[in-house]
Amino acid sequence: MGPVWLDVRTEQLDNEEKEILAHPSVGGVILFARNYFDSAQLRALTQSIRTAAGRDILIGVDQEGGRVQRFRDAFTPIPAAQSYGALSASPALAEQAGWVMAMELIAHGIDLSFAPVLDLGFGCVAIKDRAFGATHQTINDYAGAFAKGMRVAGMATTGKHFPGHGGVTEDSHLVTPEDTRDILHSDDFAIFQSFIARGLVDAMMPAHVIYPQHDALPASGSPYWLTQILRQQLGFKGIIFSDDLNMGGAHLFGDAPARAKAALDAGCDMALICNDRHSAMSVLDALPIQSVPAADTLRVRQPVEWQRLQQDLRWQSAQREIKRHAEEWQAQQA
């Protein structure tokens, strides 16, 4: 499969999208809320994506829980990451949530949810309650359990946003934030180091954040962060995804092809180009044909039937516990 990830516009493919998906540089499709109407439609869409590609490609989505959950009707409402620690829940509940989330996506033909978030604290506009905690230990406990649940289901995990997005307040969807701390000696960095050492992350997504004490480039396009620190110092051997290169935080690299080239040259294996068809096509036209064989390790290999999952007693029990927790959290926030 190729290194480029892109999106599709609606609940079914148009003819142009079918042609684009056949391009050999396309390696994945990321789905959004606009691509979902109901369960049957989503299963048909993922099947049509693979048929159009004519080969194995990856399909992913941001289904973290809380405010970042693209599919809702017919899906279990996954609680916000902050809720587990805030309500002193058992890490076993976070593990159940990771398992339920992953199983439901797998039953709809989806390989990846880009999770868990490993960022520290709730002060960043882009993160807030997407973080599992404000301490190293809380994140180790709850994000670690969530990741374990995903893996038990058969879904690879993606830690984000390396080396830590929690130390800035600005939203990297809009600007390129700067974290002026020595982040290499922070708890933020230590969390990523711990998850890699414990073997809990199969893929990594870097932040569109500059850490000027260490490098002048955002981590998402920095050979220092992705090659020297992540690969060489930390020994990470999994897949590195860019975050969406159409986010404001990546625009200092230039136009879409320049952003994709910067990310791939820095050490990313896969480049996400979302919500701009012209940008995605310009990247496909500009990049040389290349493949990412290692990305095949992220494919789901244990298919699940949606109807059978709904009859599964473990899923039914876990769903009840998760819903109860989500309702308690919502009541507390009201």
Secondary structure, 3 states (H helix, E strand, C coil): CCCEEECCCCCCCCHHHHHHHCCCCEEEEEECHHHCCCHHHHHHHHHHHHHHHCCCCEEEECEEECCEECCCCCCCCCCCCHHHHHCCCCHHHHHHHHHHHHHHHHCCCCCEECCCECCCCCCCCCCHHHCCCCCHHHHHHHHHHHHHHHHHHCCCCEEEEECCCCCCCCCCCCCCCECCCCHHHCHHHHHHHHHHHCCCCCEEEECCCECCCCCCCEHHHCHHHHHHHHHHHCCCCCEEECCCCCCHHHHHHCCHHHHHHHHHHHCCCEEECCCCHHHHHHHHHHCCCCCCHHHHHHCCCCCCCHHHHHCCHHHHHHHHHHHHHHHHHHHHHC
